[in-house]
Structure formats: C-alpha cells, structure tokens
Amino acid sequence: MASETVLVDEISYPAKITTTKPLSLLGHGITDMEIHFLQVKFYAIGVYLEPEVVNHLQQWKGKSAKELEDSDDFFDALISAPVEKVIRLVVIKEIKGAQYGVQIETAVRDRLAADDKYEDEEEEALEKAIEFFQSKYFKKNSVITYHFPANSSTAEIVVSLEGKEDSKYVVENANVAETIKKWYLAGSRAISPSTITSLATNLSAELSK
C-alpha cells in the first residue's frame, strides 16, 4: 500500500499498526442498513492481520477474490489461523453502549445456541462483556478495538472515547471470544458484506504473490 492511511467512508485507518508485532490492514468496510429507503451507516470496520496469515491459507492460492468471498471454508480457515488479529470499529452514527451491547448479545447468543455451545459459563461471560459497554456512549469517531492474540482464545476489548482514558475488558471465555470474531469475519455469516469482499480481494492478491 503506497499511502500510510486508508480511507474507509471518510474515516482514516492506518495501513499498518503494531501490537506485539506489525499487522496490516487487510480488510475494511462498514455496517449499514436501509431505513425508509435511506442508507444509514453505523460504523466503519478495519481488519488487521499478521501478513504471515497467507501461510495458513495456501490451499486457496490462485483463487479469485470472488471464489474466496463465496467460500465460508476459507473464512473459517482465516478465523482459526494462529495469527494475531485486530478488528477496529470507528463509530459513524452515534449509539448508546447499551444498544451496541444488545447487538452483540443477540448475535453471539444466537450463534452459540445454534452450535449448542450456549451454557451457563457463556451466558455469564456474555453478560459481563455487555455490562462493560452498558454505561458508555459512543459519539461519532469513538473507537472499539477487538484484539485476538495468536495463541490465546481470549478477546481484549478496548474502548477509546474522546476526552476519556481508554477502558479495557478481556473476554476469557473461548466460545464467546471466538463467536465475536466470527460475527465480523465469518464470510456470508458476517455482519458486514463490504468487509468480507475487501478481505477476499486483498487476501486473493496476497496469495497470488
């Protein structure tokens, strides 16, 4: 990428970030919905991955972006690849933390229930994560970052609000952490089709090098 930043719906995302190691912006998009014939945008999404992720996706080498986009197996392999992943959301339309929490709660609970993995431990872990969002108010340009370490089944959530110190919460429950990851990355089952298209396009290009 020539430029140091990438514009995602007028929001500037750095092309690279460093956590424990350098990660590249390999997918981006937005979540939106049509309400009374108007497109309402909720937030921008940036997906940062270790460039080495392609080593774990070699069986898709030579496939077109469209073939990758249509392959949920490809995205399952991406999700389970043992590399660091960061998903950074930037708020476009302001929202109460409680409302965002309900979105996560519904998505995660329904997926876990469908997979027969929604037990007391998951319910409790999900409730605590929702509690973390509860009291917050996300104005435009607030940032929510999900950090998924390479060799751990946790998810660290960091919320950056204007004029306030960052607040953090770690989801220790592996099933809940994995399902949050799937909500954003699981191909046709993910929340943002534009992000999935972008990931497929960029990873197809990386795999053809």
Secondary structure, 3 states (H helix, E strand, C coil): CCCCEEEECCEEEECEEECCCEEEEEEEEEEEEEECCEEEEEEEEEEEECHHHHHHCHHHCCCCHHHHHCCHHHHHHHHHCCCCEEEEEEECCCEEHHHHHHHHHHHHHHHHHHCCCCCHHHHHHHHHHHHHHHCCEECCCCEEEEEECCCCCCEEEEEECCCCCCEEEEECCHHHHHHHHHHHHCHHHCCCHHHHHHHHHHHHHHHCC
